[in-house]
Amino acid sequence: MITDLARRLRENIQKVIVGKERVIDYCLVAVLCEGHLLLEDVPGIGKTTLARSLAVSLGCSFRRIQFTPDLLPSDVTGLYWFNQKEQQFEFRSGPVFSQVVLADEINRATPRTQSALLEAMQERQVTIDGVTHCLSRPFLVLATQNPIELEGTFPLPEAQIDRFMMRILIGYPSEMEEIVMMERFRLSDPFPELLPITTSEEIKELQNQRRQVRVEASLQKYIARVARATRQHPEISLGASPRATLALFQTAQAWAAIQGRDYVIPDDVKVMAPVVLTHRLLISPQAQLRGRKPEELVSQIVDTIAVPVEG
């Protein structure tokens, strides 16, 4: 059933996005784990289009927040306002009260506004004026940011970066994909014709199916060793958190399910490690001077840790 959803999601999103099957599968992994996605790449790659296409395909309620320096926390979460006619305070919900929230150019808002998402991303609730409001499930934050342009941006704090289950780089299309893209958009934009291919109820059911995917004790130990190796590496000043370990465990389950298996193999962990761990690592200043990248270090760690074999 999960493989069927993966096929339908690919076909639907690829009506707008040309190619990028692996990226779309990563998005489905996040949906199955109810994790949050950070889409990071240069402008014009299709980050926002991918996020909007995913939201429409899922059939969930969707709101978009354009993050700017003058955005306030209450613009995200909502606020209590005084209704003079009723002579009482009423709550006006913000765009975070949606199942899929697109935080466009998230690093352009101030840290104070960025932090408005912290509670929502972790606890799936929002507390305003001492009153806690629960969010609808499934709840997914899709955030985009441009890593090249630094003027007028605010780096995401580590506490928020760690709440993103995965960071995905879209990448440039191939020559043939660009030709197909031009032909597809020649007469009209296909996005307005995009239709939902699933429902919230089906997503919840498939999330429960994902939890049933078996992860043997030896593989659990392998995942823990990969995470711990990032904390002990001499070139990494801040390694993966326990939240990252859990994210690697869950995403490996989801990736196995997408491949049609009800059990995880070491290759599932190797596929998910770069997108789950890389954005969480802080490289030491000395390693940065030597031009070392988090992607290299994660690849090195995964290749170094002994893979469990069947007894």
Sine and cosine of phi, psi and omega as CSV:
sin_phi,cos_phi,sin_psi,cos_psi,sin_omega,cos_omega
0.00,0.00,-0.63,0.78,0.04,-1.00
-0.93,0.38,-0.62,0.78,0.04,-1.00
-0.90,0.44,-0.57,0.82,0.04,-1.00
-0.92,0.40,-0.67,0.74,0.05,-1.00
-0.89,0.45,-0.65,0.76,0.02,-1.00
-0.86,0.51,-0.69,0.72,0.01,-1.00
-0.90,0.44,-0.72,0.69,-0.02,-1.00
-0.91,0.42,-0.61,0.79,-0.01,-1.00
-0.92,0.39,-0.69,0.73,0.04,-1.00
-0.86,0.52,-0.77,0.64,-0.05,-1.00
-0.88,0.48,-0.63,0.77,-0.05,-1.00
-0.95,0.32,-0.75,0.66,-0.03,-1.00
-0.92,0.39,-0.54,0.84,-0.01,-1.00
-0.96,0.28,-0.03,1.00,0.20,-0.98
-0.94,0.34,-0.38,0.92,0.01,-1.00
-0.93,-0.38,-0.76,0.64,-0.01,-1.00
-1.00,-0.03,0.83,-0.57,-0.01,-1.00
-0.99,0.10,0.80,-0.60,0.02,-1.00
0.95,0.32,-0.61,-0.79,0.08,-1.00
0.86,0.50,0.66,0.75,0.00,-1.00
-0.88,0.47,-0.67,0.74,-0.03,-1.00
-0.90,0.44,-0.66,0.75,0.01,-1.00
-0.89,0.46,-0.68,0.74,0.01,-1.00
-0.90,0.43,-0.63,0.77,0.05,-1.00
-0.90,0.44,-0.62,0.79,0.07,-1.00
-0.87,0.49,-0.64,0.77,0.03,-1.00
-0.88,0.47,-0.65,0.76,0.02,-1.00
-0.92,0.40,-0.59,0.81,0.07,-1.00
-0.84,0.54,-0.72,0.70,0.01,-1.00
-0.88,0.48,-0.65,0.76,0.01,-1.00
-0.90,0.44,-0.70,0.71,-0.02,-1.00
-0.91,0.41,-0.48,0.88,0.01,-1.00
-0.99,-0.10,-0.03,1.00,-0.11,-0.99
0.76,0.64,0.71,0.70,0.05,-1.00
-0.97,-0.23,0.15,-0.99,-0.06,-1.00
-0.96,-0.26,0.51,-0.86,-0.11,-0.99
-0.90,-0.43,0.71,-0.71,0.14,-0.99
-0.94,-0.35,0.93,-0.36,0.01,-1.00
-0.99,-0.10,0.91,-0.41,-0.13,-0.99
-0.79,-0.61,0.82,-0.57,0.09,-1.00
-0.06,-1.00,0.04,-1.00,-0.05,-1.00
-0.93,0.36,0.31,-0.95,-0.01,-1.00
-0.89,0.45,0.51,-0.86,0.10,-1.00
0.99,0.11,0.07,1.00,-0.04,-1.00
-0.98,0.18,-0.45,0.89,0.00,-1.00
0.91,-0.42,0.39,0.92,-0.03,-1.00
-0.88,0.47,-0.78,0.62,-0.04,-1.00
-0.92,0.39,-0.64,0.77,0.02,-1.00
-0.89,0.46,-0.66,0.75,0.04,-1.00
-0.89,0.46,-0.70,0.71,-0.01,-1.00
-0.89,0.46,-0.69,0.73,0.01,-1.00
-0.92,0.40,-0.65,0.76,0.00,-1.00
-0.90,0.43,-0.64,0.77,0.04,-1.00
-0.90,0.44,-0.71,0.71,-0.03,-1.00
-0.88,0.48,-0.70,0.71,0.01,-1.00
-0.90,0.43,-0.67,0.74,-0.05,-1.00
-0.89,0.45,-0.55,0.84,-0.06,-1.00
-0.97,0.25,-0.29,0.96,0.01,-1.00
0.94,0.34,0.39,0.92,0.01,-1.00
-0.98,-0.19,0.30,-0.95,0.10,-1.00
-0.90,0.43,0.60,-0.80,-0.17,-0.99
-0.67,-0.75,0.70,-0.71,0.12,-0.99
-0.68,-0.73,0.56,-0.83,0.01,-1.00
-0.90,-0.43,0.72,-0.69,0.06,-1.00
-0.89,-0.45,0.87,-0.49,0.06,-1.00
-1.00,0.04,0.96,-0.27,-0.06,-1.00
-0.97,0.24,0.81,-0.59,0.01,-1.00
-0.69,-0.72,0.30,-0.95,-0.03,-1.00
-0.86,0.50,-0.44,0.90,-0.04,-1.00
-1.00,-0.07,0.11,0.99,0.04,-1.00
-0.94,0.34,0.70,-0.71,-0.01,-1.00
-0.98,-0.22,0.41,-0.91,0.06,-1.00
-0.82,0.57,-0.62,0.79,0.01,-1.00
-0.92,0.39,-0.38,0.92,0.08,-1.00
-0.94,0.35,-0.32,0.95,0.00,-1.00
-0.99,-0.10,-0.75,0.66,-0.13,-0.99
-1.00,-0.01,-0.47,0.88,-0.13,-0.99
0.97,-0.26,0.00,-1.00,-0.05,-1.00
-0.35,-0.94,0.27,-0.96,0.13,-0.99
-1.00,-0.03,0.74,-0.67,0.03,-1.00
-0.79,-0.62,0.46,-0.89,-0.09,-1.00
-1.00,0.02,0.89,-0.46,0.05,-1.00
-1.00,0.06,0.96,-0.27,-0.07,-1.00
-0.91,0.41,-0.52,0.86,-0.01,-1.00
-0.93,0.37,-0.69,0.72,-0.02,-1.00
-1.00,0.01,-0.19,0.98,0.00,-1.00
0.85,0.53,0.70,0.72,0.05,-1.00
-0.38,-0.92,0.35,-0.94,0.03,-1.00
-0.99,0.16,0.65,-0.76,0.03,-1.00
-0.79,-0.61,0.51,-0.86,-0.02,-1.00
-1.00,-0.06,0.79,-0.61,0.08,-1.00
-0.93,-0.37,0.94,-0.34,-0.10,-1.00
-0.94,0.33,0.53,-0.85,0.05,-1.00
-1.00,-0.06,0.00,-1.00,-0.05,-1.00
-0.91,0.41,-0.25,0.97,0.03,-1.00
-0.93,0.37,-0.28,0.96,0.03,-1.00
-0.99,0.11,0.91,0.41,0.03,-1.00
-0.52,-0.85,0.35,-0.94,-0.04,-1.00
-0.97,0.24,-0.59,0.81,0.07,-1.00
-0.85,-0.53,0.86,-0.50,-0.03,-1.00
-0.90,-0.44,0.84,-0.55,0.07,-1.00
-0.99,-0.13,0.93,-0.37,0.07,-1.00
-1.00,-0.10,1.00,-0.01,-0.11,-0.99
-0.98,0.19,0.78,-0.63,-0.04,-1.00
0.80,0.61,0.83,0.56,-0.12,-0.99
-0.86,0.50,-0.49,0.87,-0.06,-1.00
-0.99,0.15,0.12,0.99,0.08,-1.00
-1.00,-0.05,-0.17,0.98,0.05,-1.00
-1.00,0.00,0.37,-0.93,0.00,-1.00
-0.94,0.35,0.37,-0.93,0.04,-1.00
-0.82,0.57,-0.57,0.82,0.00,-1.00
-0.89,0.46,-0.65,0.76,0.02,-1.00
-0.96,0.27,-0.63,0.78,0.05,-1.00
-0.85,0.53,-0.63,0.78,-0.05,-1.00
-0.93,0.38,-0.23,0.97,0.03,-1.00
-0.90,0.43,-0.33,0.94,-0.01,-1.00
-1.00,0.00,-0.20,0.98,-0.15,-0.99
-0.85,0.52,-0.80,0.61,-0.04,-1.00
-0.91,0.42,-0.64,0.76,-0.02,-1.00
-0.89,0.45,-0.64,0.77,-0.06,-1.00
-0.95,0.32,-0.54,0.84,-0.06,-1.00
-1.00,-0.06,-0.79,0.62,-0.10,-0.99
-0.99,-0.11,-0.09,1.00,-0.06,-1.00
0.83,0.55,0.67,0.75,0.06,-1.00
-0.44,-0.90,0.27,-0.96,0.01,-1.00
-0.72,-0.69,0.75,-0.66,0.03,-1.00
-0.94,-0.33,0.85,-0.53,-0.03,-1.00
-0.75,-0.66,0.83,-0.56,-0.02,-1.00
0.79,0.61,0.64,0.77,0.07,-1.00
0.99,0.17,0.01,1.00,0.00,-1.00
-0.95,-0.32,0.78,-0.62,-0.03,-1.00
-0.99,-0.11,0.77,-0.63,0.02,-1.00
-0.90,-0.45,0.81,-0.58,0.03,-1.00
-0.99,0.16,0.57,-0.82,0.00,-1.00
-1.00,-0.08,0.43,-0.90,0.03,-1.00
-0.93,0.36,0.54,-0.84,0.04,-1.00
-0.93,-0.38,0.54,-0.84,-0.06,1.00
-0.94,0.34,0.44,-0.90,0.01,-1.00
-0.82,-0.57,0.82,-0.57,-0.10,-1.00
-0.66,-0.75,0.80,-0.60,0.09,-1.00
-0.98,-0.22,0.83,-0.55,0.12,-0.99
-0.94,-0.33,0.91,-0.42,-0.03,-1.00
-0.91,-0.41,0.63,-0.78,0.06,-1.00
-0.89,-0.46,0.52,-0.86,0.13,-0.99
-0.41,-0.91,0.44,-0.90,0.00,-1.00
-0.97,-0.22,0.90,-0.43,-0.08,-1.00
-0.98,0.18,-0.14,0.99,-0.09,-1.00
-1.00,0.04,-0.78,0.63,-0.08,-1.00
-0.99,0.14,0.87,-0.48,-0.04,-1.00
-0.97,-0.23,-0.33,0.94,-0.04,-1.00
-0.93,0.36,0.79,-0.62,0.02,-1.00
0.97,0.23,0.34,0.94,0.01,-1.00
-0.87,-0.49,0.32,-0.95,0.03,-1.00
-0.80,-0.60,0.86,-0.51,-0.01,-1.00
-0.85,0.53,0.63,-0.78,0.04,-1.00
-0.93,0.36,0.73,-0.68,0.06,-1.00
-0.91,0.41,0.44,-0.90,-0.04,-1.00
-0.85,0.52,-0.57,0.82,-0.01,-1.00
-0.88,0.47,-0.55,0.83,0.00,-1.00
-0.99,0.13,-0.65,0.76,0.04,-1.00
-0.84,0.54,-0.64,0.77,-0.04,-1.00
-0.92,0.38,-0.34,0.94,0.02,-1.00
-0.99,0.15,-0.20,0.98,0.11,-0.99
-0.99,0.11,0.89,-0.45,-0.04,-1.00
-0.88,0.48,-0.62,0.79,-0.07,-1.00
-0.62,-0.79,0.52,-0.85,0.18,-0.98
-0.89,-0.46,0.80,-0.61,-0.08,-1.00
-0.89,-0.46,0.74,-0.67,0.14,-0.99
-0.98,-0.18,0.83,-0.56,-0.10,-1.00
-0.95,0.30,-0.78,0.63,0.00,-1.00
1.00,0.10,0.41,-0.91,0.01,-1.00
-0.95,0.30,0.52,-0.85,0.09,-1.00
-0.97,0.26,0.31,-0.95,0.10,-1.00
-0.96,0.27,0.16,-0.99,0.01,-1.00
-0.86,0.51,-0.71,0.70,-0.01,-1.00
-0.90,0.43,-0.62,0.79,0.02,-1.00
-0.91,0.42,-0.60,0.80,0.04,-1.00
-0.92,0.39,-0.59,0.81,0.05,-1.00
-0.91,0.41,-0.70,0.72,0.05,-1.00
-0.88,0.47,-0.63,0.78,0.00,-1.00
-0.89,0.46,-0.69,0.72,0.01,-1.00
-0.89,0.45,-0.65,0.76,0.00,-1.00
-0.92,0.39,-0.63,0.78,-0.03,-1.00
-0.91,0.41,-0.60,0.80,-0.04,-1.00
-1.00,-0.10,0.18,0.98,-0.08,-1.00
-0.90,0.45,-0.71,0.70,-0.08,-1.00
-0.99,-0.12,-0.60,0.80,-0.04,-1.00
-0.30,-0.95,0.20,-0.98,0.06,-1.00
-1.00,0.09,0.86,-0.51,-0.04,-1.00
-0.96,0.26,-0.20,0.98,-0.10,-1.00
-0.87,0.50,-0.71,0.71,-0.03,-1.00
-0.86,0.51,-0.35,0.94,-0.02,-1.00
-1.00,0.00,-0.01,1.00,-0.03,-1.00
-0.94,0.35,0.69,-0.73,-0.03,-1.00
-0.84,-0.55,0.42,-0.91,0.06,-1.00
-0.90,0.44,0.56,-0.83,0.03,-1.00
-0.87,-0.49,0.04,1.00,0.04,-1.00
-0.45,-0.89,-0.04,-1.00,-0.01,-1.00
-0.73,-0.69,0.22,-0.97,0.04,-1.00
-0.87,0.50,-0.64,0.77,-0.02,-1.00
-0.90,0.43,-0.67,0.74,0.01,-1.00
-0.92,0.40,-0.63,0.78,0.02,-1.00
-0.87,0.49,-0.70,0.71,0.01,-1.00
-0.88,0.47,-0.64,0.77,0.02,-1.00
-0.91,0.42,-0.66,0.75,0.00,-1.00
-0.95,0.32,-0.50,0.86,0.10,-0.99
-0.89,0.45,-0.63,0.77,0.06,-1.00
-0.91,0.40,-0.61,0.79,0.06,-1.00
-0.89,0.46,-0.64,0.77,0.02,-1.00
-0.86,0.50,-0.61,0.79,-0.02,-1.00
-0.91,0.41,-0.35,0.94,-0.02,-1.00
-1.00,0.07,-0.09,1.00,0.01,-1.00
-0.92,0.39,0.78,-0.63,-0.10,-1.00
-0.97,0.24,0.68,-0.74,0.13,-0.99
-0.79,-0.61,0.95,-0.31,-0.05,-1.00
-0.89,0.46,0.40,-0.92,-0.03,-1.00
-0.85,0.53,-0.60,0.80,0.00,-1.00
-0.91,0.42,-0.57,0.82,0.03,-1.00
-0.96,0.27,-0.57,0.82,0.08,-1.00
-0.88,0.47,-0.65,0.76,0.05,-1.00
-0.91,0.41,-0.62,0.79,0.03,-1.00
-0.88,0.47,-0.70,0.72,0.02,-1.00
-0.89,0.46,-0.70,0.72,0.01,-1.00
-0.89,0.46,-0.62,0.78,-0.01,-1.00
-0.93,0.37,-0.61,0.79,0.05,-1.00
-0.89,0.46,-0.71,0.70,0.00,-1.00
-0.90,0.43,-0.69,0.73,-0.02,-1.00
-0.92,0.39,-0.51,0.86,0.01,-1.00
-0.90,0.43,-0.50,0.86,0.04,-1.00
-0.93,0.36,-0.45,0.89,-0.01,-1.00
-0.99,0.13,-0.33,0.94,-0.06,-1.00
-0.96,-0.27,-0.05,1.00,-0.05,-1.00
-0.95,0.32,0.73,-0.68,-0.06,-1.00
-0.91,0.41,-0.35,0.94,-0.03,-1.00
-0.99,-0.13,0.05,1.00,-0.01,-1.00
-0.89,-0.45,0.86,-0.51,-0.01,-1.00
-1.00,0.05,-0.40,0.92,0.08,-1.00
-0.67,-0.74,0.91,-0.41,-0.05,-1.00
-1.00,-0.03,-0.17,-0.99,-0.05,-1.00
-0.94,0.33,0.62,-0.78,0.01,-1.00
-1.00,0.09,0.23,-0.97,0.13,-0.99
-0.84,0.54,-0.52,0.86,0.08,-1.00
-0.88,0.47,-0.59,0.81,0.04,-1.00
-0.92,0.39,-0.62,0.78,0.05,-1.00
-0.86,0.51,-0.72,0.69,0.01,-1.00
-0.90,0.43,-0.62,0.78,0.01,-1.00
-0.90,0.44,-0.65,0.76,0.02,-1.00
-0.91,0.42,-0.64,0.77,0.05,-1.00
-0.88,0.48,-0.75,0.66,-0.07,-1.00
-0.94,0.35,-0.67,0.74,-0.02,-1.00
-0.93,0.37,-0.53,0.85,0.07,-1.00
-0.90,0.43,-0.63,0.77,0.08,-1.00
-0.87,0.50,-0.74,0.67,-0.05,-1.00
-0.90,0.43,-0.66,0.75,-0.02,-1.00
-0.91,0.42,-0.65,0.76,0.05,-1.00
-0.88,0.48,-0.67,0.74,-0.01,-1.00
-0.90,0.43,-0.62,0.78,0.03,-1.00
-0.90,0.44,-0.55,0.84,0.03,-1.00
-0.98,0.19,-0.04,1.00,0.05,-1.00
1.00,-0.01,0.29,0.96,0.00,-1.00
-0.94,-0.34,0.48,-0.88,0.08,-1.00
-0.96,-0.27,0.36,0.93,0.04,-1.00
-0.54,-0.84,0.45,-0.89,-0.04,-1.00
-0.99,-0.11,0.61,-0.79,0.11,-0.99
-0.88,-0.48,0.28,-0.96,-0.03,-1.00
-0.83,0.56,-0.55,0.84,-0.01,-1.00
-0.89,0.46,-0.50,0.86,0.05,-1.00
-0.89,0.45,-0.66,0.75,0.03,-1.00
-0.92,0.40,-0.65,0.76,-0.02,-1.00
-0.91,0.41,-0.58,0.82,0.02,-1.00
-0.93,0.38,-0.65,0.76,-0.12,-0.99
-1.00,0.06,-0.38,0.92,-0.07,-1.00
-0.81,0.58,-0.72,0.69,-0.03,-1.00
-0.88,0.47,-0.65,0.76,-0.06,-1.00
-0.99,0.15,-0.32,0.95,0.00,-1.00
-1.00,-0.04,-0.59,0.81,-0.16,-0.99
-0.99,-0.17,-0.56,0.83,-0.20,-0.98
-0.82,0.57,-0.74,0.68,-0.10,-0.99
-0.95,0.30,-0.20,0.98,-0.03,-1.00
-1.00,0.00,-0.20,0.98,-0.12,-0.99
-1.00,0.00,0.60,-0.80,0.14,-0.99
-0.93,-0.36,0.87,-0.49,-0.02,-1.00
-0.99,0.14,0.64,-0.77,0.01,-1.00
-0.90,0.44,0.48,-0.88,0.00,-1.00
-0.83,0.56,-0.63,0.78,0.00,-1.00
-0.89,0.45,-0.66,0.75,0.01,-1.00
-0.93,0.38,-0.58,0.82,0.04,-1.00
-0.90,0.44,-0.64,0.77,0.03,-1.00
-0.90,0.44,-0.49,0.87,0.03,-1.00
-1.00,0.09,0.04,1.00,0.05,-1.00
0.98,0.18,0.31,0.95,0.00,-1.00
-0.96,0.27,0.62,-0.78,-0.02,-1.00
-0.90,-0.44,0.50,-0.87,0.04,-1.00
-0.84,0.55,-0.60,0.80,-0.01,-1.00
-0.86,0.50,-0.66,0.75,0.01,-1.00
-0.89,0.45,-0.69,0.72,-0.08,-1.00
-0.93,0.38,-0.64,0.77,0.04,-1.00
-0.90,0.43,-0.68,0.73,0.03,-1.00
-0.88,0.47,-0.66,0.75,0.01,-1.00
-0.90,0.44,-0.68,0.73,-0.02,-1.00
-0.91,0.43,-0.71,0.70,-0.02,-1.00
-0.89,0.46,-0.61,0.80,-0.01,-1.00
-0.96,0.27,-0.40,0.92,-0.06,-1.00
-0.99,0.11,-0.63,0.78,-0.05,-1.00
-0.92,0.39,0.76,-0.65,-0.02,-1.00
-0.91,0.42,0.75,-0.66,-0.01,-1.00
-0.99,0.11,0.73,-0.68,0.03,-1.00
-0.92,0.40,0.62,-0.79,0.02,-1.00
-0.86,-0.51,0.40,-0.92,-0.03,-1.00
-0.93,0.36,0.77,-0.64,-0.06,-1.00
-0.93,0.37,0.00,0.00,0.00,0.00
